[in-house]
Amino acid sequence: MTAKSQTGFSPGLLRNRQYSGTISTLLYNWPIFAGALLFGMIALVTSTFVEAPWNWIFRIAGIGTLGLVFNILVASFIVYDWGYKREYDRLAELGDLSKANVLIDITCGKLRGTRGLLSQLQQGHYFVIDIYDAKKMTDPALRRAREMEPPLEAERRIYHRQGKFDTLPIPHNWADAVYCSFSLHELPDKADQHAIFAEFARILKPNGKLLIAEHGRDLPNFLAFGLGVLSFFSPTTWANHLAETGFTIQHHERWRGLVHLWIAERK
């Protein structure tokens, strides 16, 4: 399912439901956070040794960098971990997943949403499809996630499959629901995005549900994550793919201002 689990403290931390989103953000992107902290501290220390106006420039750069790190972690906690309900709980509620017999979970190796959804589904068949493609999904944070992510606990009702985004290993018209949590933006090419939506339409039963959670390339996400917003796509991108592949959007909402949730139905 994932490339390899690390030994040490990271598996236990990533299994922690209460802070899993914040911890994931920190661990998957640790080189960026470490570099930002180092730069911020060096800038602040340097500001004490240089004369005006350079001391203010270094001071602003240091405070701004450290403030951005703090801002990202706070935003991650609010959107992923705050309160008693998570975005996957909301999607399960909106999609009425308690009635689903066959659920397909599309992932690139990050399993936070999978663990969350499995904890509340007590019946049916759960297929976890790993669509990771090292040539197309080049984000270093995703590679680190696959190395750090602990494997799912073995359950008879969980089926693991390797797949490609354009040829999912699932029969036609078979699934009651497809769940895709923060994986679509890992496909940067528009043609590849269209291909996986076409596969969703192929494997879902008529009136089957597609559940999507994705950040948007918009002002709220820029204010929360800075230049990290460039790894996301606009909500219009996903709405267009849904329309082009024969889906009807039943519900769309912003989750805590930063995540777009869709429930779409195959026509």
N, C-alpha and C positions, 0 to 999 in steps of 0.2 A: 504494500500500500504506500508506505513512505520509503525513502531511500535507506535510511538507517537511523536508529534511535541513539541519541547520545546517552552516555552514562552520566551520573552525577545528579545535580539538583534540578535541571531543566524539565525532565519528564514530570516530576511531581508538581512543579509550578504550573505547567501547562494543563494539568488535569484539574487544577483548582477552578471550580465553576465561578466562584465569587469574583475573582480578579483575572480570569483567563484572557480576556481581551486586552487589558492593559499590559499584562505580563507578556503576551504574544507580541504586541507592538514593540515592547522594549527588547525582548530577546531576538526577534527576527531582524531587527534593525540596529543591533548593538554597536556595530562599527560607526554608524552615523551618529548615534548618541554619544559614544565615547569621543569621537572627533570633535563634536560640537562642544562638549563639556571642556575638553582640553583647550580648544580655541578660546572659549569664553573666559576661562581662568587665566590663560596667558595674556589675553587682551586687558583684563582688569589689572593684573599685576604690572603690565607694561605701562598702563595709564598713570601709575604712581611715580614713574621714573622720567617721563617726558613732560615738556613744558606745554602750556596752552598755545594754540588751540588743539594740539595733537592729543593731549591727555583726554580731552572730552570725546574725541573721535574714537579712541581706544575704549574708553569707558562705555560709550553708547553701543559699540560693536559687541563688547563683552556682555553687557546687560541684555542686549537684544537677543544674542545667541542663547544665553541661559534661559531667558524668558520664553523663547520658542520651544526649547526642550520641555520646560514645565507645561507650556500650553498644549503641546501634543499629548503628553501623558494625561493631563486633566481631561482633554477632549476625548481621548480613548476610554477613560473610565466612564465618562458620562454616556457615551454612545453604546459601549459594549457591556459595562458591568454595573451601572447604577440602577438601583431599584430591584424589585423582585422578579421583573419580567425582562427577557432578552428579545432581540429581534427575531430569533428563531422561534421563540414562544409565540410571538405575534403572528408570524407567518403560518405556523401550525394552526393557530386559532382561525385566521382568515381563510385558510385553505381547507378547513375542516378535515385535518389529516387523521383524525380518530377513525374515519370510515375507510381510509385507504388500505388496500390489501397488498399492493405492490408499489413501493416507493423507491425511486432512483435518486441517489445523492451524487451529484457531479462535483468532484473536487480535484485540486491540483496537488494535494498532499497536506493542506491545512485542515485539521479535524475538529476545531472548536465547535463549529456549528453542527457537525455530525454528532458529537457527544451530547450536545444540548438537545437535539431532536430525538435521539435514541432514548434519552432518559424519560421521555413522556409518551413514547409509542410502545405499547405492550403487546402488540399483535401484528400479524402480517409479515411480509418479506421485505427486507431492507437491503438494497444493492448499492454498494459504494463503488463508484466508477472513477478511477484515477486517470485523468486525461493529460497528465504532465508530458510535455514535449520540450526537451532541453534546448532544441534548436530554435523554437519559437518563443518559449517562455524563459527569457534571459535575466529576469530580475534576480539579483543576488539575494535579496531578502527571502524570495520564494525558495531558493536553493537551501538557505539556512533553515527555513521552516521545515523542509522535508528531512533535514538531518536531525533536527531537534525534536520534532513531533513524536511523542510516544505512540506506539500502536494501540489500536482499539482493543479492549478486552474481548476475548473470544466469546462469541455467542452463536448458537446454531442458526439463528434467523438472519445473521449478517452474512452477505455474500460479497466478496471482494473481486473486482474485475479490473484488469488493465484495458484501457480503450484509447481510441483516438477521437479527437473532437468531431471529426467528420464521419466516423463509423463507430458509433457506440455499440457495444456487444449486447444489445437488447433486441428482442423480436419486435415486429411491427405491432402497433395498436395493443400494447401489452400492459403499460404502466398506468396506474391510477394517478400518480403525481410524480413530478420531477422537482427536485430541490437543488438550487444552485446559489450558494452563499459565498460571495466575494471571490469567485473564480473567473467570471466572464472577462474582467478587465485584464487578466493575464494573457488573453489573446488580443494582441494589438492590431492585427490586420482585419480590416472590415470583411473581407471575403471569408476568413476563418470564423469570424463571429456569425456571419450569416449561415455558414455550414453547420455550426452546432445548434442554432435555432431550428434549422431544417430537420436535424436529427431529433430534437425534442418533439417536433410535430409528428415525426414518423413513429416514435416509440410510444407516444401517449395514446390512450384510448380516446374515442370521441368524447368530448366534454371532460377530458382529463385536465388536471391543473398543473400549471407551471408556476413555481414559487421562486422569486428572485430577490436577493438582497445585494445592493451595490452602492458604493459611494458615487457621488457625482462630481464632475469637473465644474464646480460652481463656487461662488463667493464664500458661502459658509464653510465649505471644506478647505478652501484656500486659507481662510482665517484660522482654521483649526490645525491644519497640517502643513502649511507653507507650500513649498514647491513640490511636496509629495502629491499634491492634487493633480499633477501632470500625468500620473500613472492611472488616473481614472478617466472615465468617459462621460459625456453629457447624458442626462436622462433621455434626451431625444434619440440618442443612438440606440438604446435598448427598445424604446417604444417603436421605432421604425423597423427594427428586426422582428419584433413581435407581429406587427401588421403585415410585413412582407411574407412571413411564413405561416400565416393563417390563424393567428391567435387573436382573441378578443380580450382586452384588458378589463377585468372585472373590478379591480381595485388597485389604486396607487396611493401611497402616502409617504411622507417623510418621517423617518424614525429618529426622534430627538434632533431633528434639524440637519443631520449629516448623512443619513443612509436612506436610500430610496427602496421601498418595498413594493413589489408587484405581485398580484395574483392574476394570472392570465389563463384563459380556457381555450382548448383546441376546438375550433369550429367543427 
